């Protein structure tokens, strides 16, 4: 399964690539929403980890765009700017999991595995 990591910080993409690869996932990365949409257009994405603050649009806007396009793979929102309002909004629009940075890498991997398992049981 291939996970797309969308974060404008190269070091976060690198770290999550290592964490997710070590957990047995294939990983692709993007630094902007536009780049993410291009990677997704190439196909094969099973889930996405999306940063809230991207240079072109917010992670929630990217998620909404994906849903409007009929792309329904699981999405996890990560952010350094977390709040209870953001968490509520994310879950309200259908984000599968939400993590404030810094987060526990094992918890992120577990959330991805759980949402992918649920996705395959639909």
MARBA-3410 file (N, C-alpha, C, O; in Angstrom, 1 decimal):
122
0.8,-1.2,0.0,0.0,0.0,0.0,0.9,1.2,0.0,1.9,1.3,0.7 ~ 0.5,2.2,-0.7,1.2,3.4,-0.9,0.6,4.6,-0.2,-0.6,4.9,-0.4 ~ 1.3,5.3,0.7,0.9,6.4,1.4,1.5,7.7,0.8,2.7,7.7,0.6 ~ 0.7,8.7,0.6,1.2,10.0,0.2,1.3,10.9,1.4,0.3,11.1,2.1 ~ 2.5,11.4,1.6,2.8,12.4,2.6,2.8,13.8,2.0,3.6,14.0,1.1
1.9,14.7,2.4,1.9,16.0,1.9,2.3,17.0,3.0,1.5,17.3,3.9 ~ 3.5,17.6,2.9,3.9,18.5,3.9,5.0,19.5,3.2,5.8,19.0,2.5 ~ 4.9,20.7,3.5,5.8,21.7,2.9,7.2,21.7,3.5,8.1,22.3,3.0 ~ 7.4,21.0,4.6,8.7,20.8,5.2,9.3,19.5,4.7,8.9,18.4,5.1 ~ 10.4,19.7,4.0,11.2,18.5,3.5,11.5,17.5,4.6,11.4,16.3,4.4
12.0,18.0,5.8,12.4,17.2,6.8,11.2,16.3,7.4,11.4,15.2,7.7 ~ 10.0,16.9,7.4,8.8,16.1,7.8,8.5,15.0,6.8,8.2,13.9,7.2 ~ 8.6,15.3,5.5,8.4,14.3,4.5,9.4,13.2,4.6,9.1,12.0,4.5 ~ 10.7,13.6,4.9,11.7,12.6,5.0,11.5,11.7,6.2,11.6,10.5,6.1 ~ 11.2,12.3,7.4,11.0,11.5,8.6,9.8,10.6,8.4,9.9,9.4,8.7
8.7,11.1,7.9,7.5,10.2,7.7,7.7,9.2,6.7,7.2,8.1,6.8 ~ 8.5,9.5,5.7,8.9,8.4,4.7,9.6,7.3,5.4,9.3,6.1,5.1 ~ 10.5,7.6,6.2,11.3,6.6,7.0,10.4,5.8,7.9,10.4,4.5,7.9 ~ 9.6,6.5,8.7,8.7,5.8,9.6,7.7,4.9,8.9,7.5,3.7,9.3 ~ 7.1,5.4,7.8,6.1,4.6,7.1,6.7,3.5,6.3,6.1,2.4,6.2
7.9,3.7,5.8,8.6,2.6,5.1,9.0,1.5,6.0,8.8,0.3,5.7 ~ 9.5,1.9,7.2,9.8,0.9,8.2,8.6,0.1,8.7,8.7,-1.0,9.2 ~ 7.4,0.7,8.5,6.1,0.0,8.9,5.6,-0.8,7.8,4.6,-1.5,7.9 ~ 6.3,-0.8,6.6,5.9,-1.7,5.5,5.1,-1.0,4.4,4.7,-1.7,3.5 ~ 5.0,0.3,4.5,4.3,1.0,3.4,5.2,1.5,2.4,6.4,1.7,2.6
4.8,1.7,1.1,5.5,2.4,0.1,5.1,3.9,0.4,4.0,4.2,0.8 ~ 5.9,4.8,0.1,5.7,6.2,0.4,6.0,7.1,-0.8,7.0,6.9,-1.5 ~ 5.1,8.1,-1.1,5.4,9.1,-2.1,5.2,10.4,-1.3,4.4,10.5,-0.3 ~ 5.9,11.5,-1.7,5.8,12.8,-1.0,5.4,13.9,-2.0,5.7,13.8,-3.2 ~ 4.9,14.9,-1.4,4.5,16.2,-2.1,4.7,17.3,-1.1,4.4,17.2,0.1
5.1,18.5,-1.7,5.3,19.6,-0.8,4.2,20.7,-0.9,4.1,21.6,-0.1 ~ 3.3,20.5,-1.9,2.2,21.4,-2.1,0.9,20.6,-2.5,1.0,19.4,-2.8 ~ -0.2,21.2,-2.4,-1.4,20.6,-2.8,-1.4,20.3,-4.3,-1.9,19.2,-4.7 ~ -0.9,21.2,-5.0,-0.9,21.0,-6.5,0.0,19.8,-6.8,-0.4,19.0,-7.7 ~ 1.1,19.7,-6.2,2.0,18.5,-6.4,1.3,17.3,-5.9,1.4,16.2,-6.6
0.6,17.3,-4.8,-0.1,16.1,-4.3,-1.1,15.7,-5.3,-1.2,14.5,-5.6 ~ -1.9,16.6,-5.9,-2.9,16.2,-6.9,-2.3,15.6,-8.1,-2.9,14.6,-8.7 ~ -1.1,16.0,-8.5,-0.4,15.4,-9.6,0.0,14.0,-9.3,-0.1,13.1,-10.1 ~ 0.6,13.8,-8.1,1.0,12.4,-7.6,-0.2,11.5,-7.6,-0.2,10.4,-8.0 ~ -1.3,12.0,-7.1,-2.6,11.2,-7.0,-3.1,10.9,-8.4,-3.6,9.8,-8.6
-3.0,11.8,-9.3,-3.4,11.5,-10.7,-2.6,10.4,-11.3,-3.2,9.7,-12.2 ~ -1.4,10.2,-10.8,-0.6,9.0,-11.4,-1.1,7.7,-10.9,-0.8,6.6,-11.4 ~ -2.0,7.7,-9.8,-2.6,6.5,-9.3,-1.8,5.8,-8.3,-0.7,6.1,-8.0 ~ -2.5,4.8,-7.7,-1.8,3.9,-6.7,-1.8,4.4,-5.3,-1.2,3.7,-4.4 ~ -2.4,5.5,-4.9,-2.3,6.0,-3.6,-3.4,5.3,-2.7,-4.6,5.3,-3.1
-3.1,4.7,-1.6,-4.0,4.0,-0.7,-4.5,4.9,0.4,-5.7,4.8,0.9 ~ -3.7,5.9,0.8,-4.1,6.8,1.9,-3.1,8.0,1.8,-2.1,8.0,1.2 ~ -3.5,9.1,2.5,-2.7,10.3,2.6,-2.6,10.8,4.0,-3.5,10.8,4.8 ~ -1.4,11.4,4.3,-1.1,12.1,5.5,-0.9,13.5,5.0,0.1,13.8,4.3 ~ -1.8,14.5,5.4,-1.8,15.8,4.9,-1.6,16.8,6.0,-2.3,16.8,7.0
-0.6,17.7,5.8,-0.3,18.8,6.7,-1.4,19.8,6.5,-1.9,20.1,5.4 ~ -1.9,20.5,7.6,-2.9,21.5,7.6,-2.4,22.7,6.8,-3.2,23.3,6.0 ~ -1.2,23.2,7.1,-0.7,24.4,6.5,0.2,24.1,5.3,1.3,23.6,5.5 ~ -0.4,24.3,4.1,0.4,24.1,2.9,0.6,25.4,2.2,-0.2,26.3,2.5 ~ 1.6,25.6,1.3,1.8,26.9,0.7,0.7,27.4,-0.2,0.5,28.6,-0.4
0.0,26.5,-0.8,-1.0,26.9,-1.8,-2.5,26.9,-1.3,-3.2,27.9,-1.4 ~ -2.9,25.8,-0.6,-4.2,25.8,0.0,-4.1,25.0,1.3,-3.0,24.4,1.6 ~ -5.1,25.0,2.2,-5.0,24.3,3.4,-5.2,22.8,3.2,-5.7,22.4,2.2 ~ -4.7,22.0,4.1,-4.9,20.6,4.1,-6.4,20.2,4.0,-6.8,19.2,3.4 ~ -7.3,21.0,4.7,-8.7,20.7,4.6,-9.3,21.0,3.3,-10.1,20.3,2.8
-8.8,22.1,2.6,-9.2,22.4,1.3,-8.8,21.3,0.3,-9.5,20.9,-0.6 ~ -7.5,20.8,0.5,-7.1,19.7,-0.3,-8.0,18.4,-0.2,-8.3,17.8,-1.1 ~ -8.3,18.1,1.1,-9.1,17.0,1.4,-10.5,17.2,0.7,-11.0,16.2,0.1 ~ -11.1,18.3,0.8,-12.4,18.6,0.2,-12.3,18.4,-1.3,-13.2,17.9,-2.0 ~ -11.2,18.9,-1.9,-11.0,18.8,-3.4,-11.0,17.3,-3.7,-11.6,16.9,-4.7
-10.2,16.5,-3.0,-10.2,15.0,-3.2,-11.5,14.4,-3.2,-11.9,13.6,-4.1 ~ -12.3,14.8,-2.2,-13.7,14.2,-2.1,-14.6,14.6,-3.3,-15.4,13.8,-3.8 ~ -14.4,15.9,-3.7,-15.2,16.4,-4.8,-14.8,15.7,-6.1,-15.7,15.5,-7.0 ~ -13.6,15.2,-6.2,-13.1,14.4,-7.3,-13.5,13.0,-7.2,-13.2,12.2,-8.1 ~ -14.1,12.6,-6.1,-14.5,11.2,-5.9,-13.4,10.3,-5.4,-13.4,9.1,-5.5
-12.3,10.9,-4.9,-11.2,10.1,-4.4,-11.4,9.9,-2.9,-11.4,10.9,-2.1 ~ -11.8,8.7,-2.5,-12.2,8.4,-1.2,-11.3,7.6,-0.3,-11.7,7.0,0.6 ~ -10.0,7.7,-0.6,-9.1,6.9,0.2,-8.9,7.7,1.6,-9.2,8.9,1.7 ~ -8.5,6.9,2.6,-8.4,7.5,4.0,-7.4,8.7,4.0,-6.3,8.6,3.3 ~ -7.7,9.7,4.8,-6.8,10.8,4.9,-6.6,11.2,6.4,-7.6,11.2,7.2
-5.4,11.4,6.8,-5.0,11.8,8.1,-4.5,13.3,8.1,-3.6,13.6,7.2 ~ -5.0,14.1,8.9,-4.5,15.5,9.0,-3.5,15.7,10.1,-3.7,15.2,11.2 ~ -2.4,16.3,9.8,-1.4,16.6,10.8,-1.2,18.1,10.9,-1.3,18.8,9.8 ~ -0.8,18.7,12.0,-0.7,20.1,12.1,0.2,20.5,13.3,0.2,19.9,14.4 ~ 0.9,21.6,13.1,1.6,22.3,14.3,0.7,23.4,14.9,1.0,24.0,15.9
-0.5,23.6,14.2,-1.3,24.7,14.6,-2.7,24.2,15.1,-3.7,24.7,14.8 ~ -2.7,23.1,15.9,-3.9,22.4,16.3,-4.7,23.2,17.3,-4.2,24.0,18.0 ~ -6.0,22.9,17.2,-7.0,23.5,18.1,-8.2,22.6,18.2,-8.3,21.7,17.3 ~ -9.0,22.7,19.2,-10.2,21.9,19.3,-11.1,22.2,18.1,-11.8,21.3,17.6 ~ -11.2,23.5,17.7,-12.0,23.9,16.6,-11.5,23.2,15.3,-12.4,22.7,14.5
-10.2,23.2,15.0,-9.7,22.6,13.8,-10.0,21.1,13.8,-10.4,20.5,12.8 ~ -9.8,20.4,15.0,-10.0,19.0,15.1,-11.5,18.7,14.8,-11.8,17.8,14.0 ~ -12.4,19.5,15.4,-13.8,19.3,15.1,-14.2,19.5,13.7,-14.9,18.7,13.1 ~ -13.6,20.5,13.0,-13.9,20.8,11.6,-13.4,19.7,10.8,-14.0,19.2,9.8 ~ -12.2,19.2,11.1,-11.6,18.1,10.3,-12.5,16.8,10.4,-12.7,16.2,9.3
-12.9,16.5,11.5,-13.7,15.3,11.6,-15.1,15.5,11.0,-15.7,14.6,10.5 ~ -15.6,16.7,11.1,-16.9,17.0,10.5,-16.9,16.8,9.0,-17.9,16.4,8.5 ~ -15.8,17.2,8.4,-15.8,17.1,6.9,-15.3,15.7,6.4,-15.4,15.4,5.3 ~ -14.9,14.8,7.4,-14.6,13.4,7.0,-13.2,13.0,7.1,-12.9,11.9,6.7 ~ -12.3,13.8,7.7,-10.9,13.4,7.9,-11.0,12.1,8.8,-11.7,12.1,9.8
-10.1,11.1,8.5,-10.2,9.8,9.2,-9.4,9.9,10.5,-9.8,9.2,11.5 ~ -8.4,10.7,10.6,-7.6,10.8,11.9,-6.9,12.1,11.9,-6.7,12.7,10.8 ~ -6.6,12.6,13.1,-6.0,13.9,13.3,-4.9,13.9,14.3,-5.1,13.2,15.4 ~ -3.8,14.5,14.0,-2.7,14.5,15.0,-2.0,15.9,15.0,-1.8,16.5,14.0 ~ -1.8,16.3,16.3,-1.1,17.6,16.5,0.4,17.2,16.5,0.8,16.2,17.1
1.2,18.0,15.9,2.7,17.8,15.9,3.2,18.4,17.2,2.7,19.4,17.7 ~ 4.2,17.8,17.9,4.7,16.5,17.5,3.8,15.4,17.9,3.1,15.5,18.9 ~ 3.8,14.3,17.2,2.9,13.2,17.5,3.7,11.9,17.6,4.9,11.9,17.2 ~ 3.1,10.9,18.1,3.7,9.6,18.3,3.7,8.9,17.0,2.6,8.6,16.4 ~ 4.8,8.5,16.4,4.9,7.9,15.1,4.1,6.6,15.1,3.4,6.3,14.1
4.2,5.8,16.2,3.5,4.5,16.2,2.0,4.7,16.2,1.3,3.9,15.6 ~ 1.5,5.8,16.8,0.1,6.1,16.8,-0.4,6.5,15.4,-1.5,6.1,15.0 ~ 0.5,7.2,14.7,0.1,7.5,13.3,0.1,6.3,12.4,-0.9,6.1,11.6 ~ 1.0,5.4,12.5,1.1,4.1,11.8,-0.2,3.3,12.1,-0.8,2.7,11.3 ~ -0.5,3.2,13.4,-1.7,2.5,13.9,-3.0,3.0,13.3,-3.8,2.3,12.8
-3.1,4.4,13.3,-4.3,5.0,12.7,-4.4,4.7,11.2,-5.5,4.4,10.7 ~ -3.3,4.8,10.5,-3.3,4.4,9.1,-3.7,3.0,8.8,-4.6,2.7,8.0 ~ -3.1,2.1,9.6,-3.5,0.7,9.4,-5.0,0.5,9.7,-5.6,-0.3,9.0 ~ -5.5,1.1,10.7,-6.9,1.0,11.1,-7.8,1.5,10.0,-8.8,0.9,9.7 ~ -7.5,2.7,9.5,-8.4,3.3,8.5,-8.3,2.5,7.2,-9.3,2.4,6.5
-7.1,2.0,6.9,-7.0,1.1,5.7,-7.8,-0.2,5.8,-8.4,-0.6,4.9 ~ -7.7,-0.7,7.0,-8.5,-2.0,7.3,-10.0,-1.7,7.2,-10.7,-2.5,6.6 ~ -10.4,-0.6,7.7,-11.8,-0.2,7.6,-12.2,0.0,6.2,-13.3,-0.4,5.8 ~ -11.4,0.7,5.4,-11.6,1.0,4.0,-11.8,-0.3,3.2,-12.7,-0.4,2.4 ~ -11.0,-1.3,3.5,-11.1,-2.6,2.8,-12.3,-3.4,3.2,-12.7,-4.3,2.4
-12.8,-3.2,4.3,-14.0,-4.0,4.8,-15.3,-3.4,4.3,-16.4,-4.0,4.5 ~ -15.3,-2.2,3.6,-16.5,-1.6,3.1,-17.1,-2.4,1.9,-18.1,-2.0,1.4
END
